[in-house]
Amino acid sequence: MKPPAKNFPYPELLHAIGKFVTKRGMSNICVMEFENGVIVTGIVLYNTGETIGRRTETHVLSFDDLQRLIKGG
């Protein structure tokens, strides 16, 4: 498997995605690479005041988005 088209090293890419999902409180993550970036899907638990809610979030991250994440922005 070769690195994404913009040649981000996988360790840096996965570290940035890890920080991204942690910041959003996501768990049960699925990361799918495609020709223009990555798709990140996961579950977010939240407090409704009476119960704990659960929702699925999906984020499409372009190579520009990934570059910003890797640089810490």
N, C-alpha and C positions, 0 to 999 in steps of 0.2 A: 504494500500500500504506500503510495507516494504522498508527500505532504500536500496541503491545499495549494491551489494555483499561485497564491501569493508567497508561497514558500515559508510560511510560518512554521518554525519547529514545533512538533507536536507537544513536547513538554511545556513550552511557553503558552501555546494555544490552550491546552487543557488546564493549565494553572489559571489563566485568565477566565475561562469558562467556569471553573470552580469558584472563583471569587464572585462572578456574576450570579451564579445560582445561590450561593450562600447569602449574598446581600438581599436576595429576594425571598429567602426562606424556603427554597424549593427542595423537594426530596423525590426519590424514585425517578431519577433523571434519565432521559434518553437524548443522546446527541447524535444527530445525523448530518454527515457532511454531504454537500452537493456542490455543483460547479461554481456557484456564486457566494458560498459561505457555509454556514451551519444552521441547523434548526435545533433548538433546545426545548424540550418538553418536560414538564415535571408537575408534581402535586404541591400545592401550597395549602397549609392548614391555617385557619384563622378563627379568632374568637368572635362569636356573634353576640355575646353577652349572656346567652342562655345555653348555648351548645358550642361545639367546635365544628366549624364548617370546613369544607374541602373543595378546592377547585383545581382544575387543570389549567396550566398556563403554557402557552407556546410562544416562543420568540424566534424570529428569523433574524439572524445576525449576518450582515454582509461582511465582505472582507474589510471594508472601511471601518465598520463597527468593531470587528475583531482587532484591527490594528490599534484603535483607540483603547480597547480593553487591555491589550498587551502592554501598551505604553502607560497604563495606569490612569487613563482619563475617563 
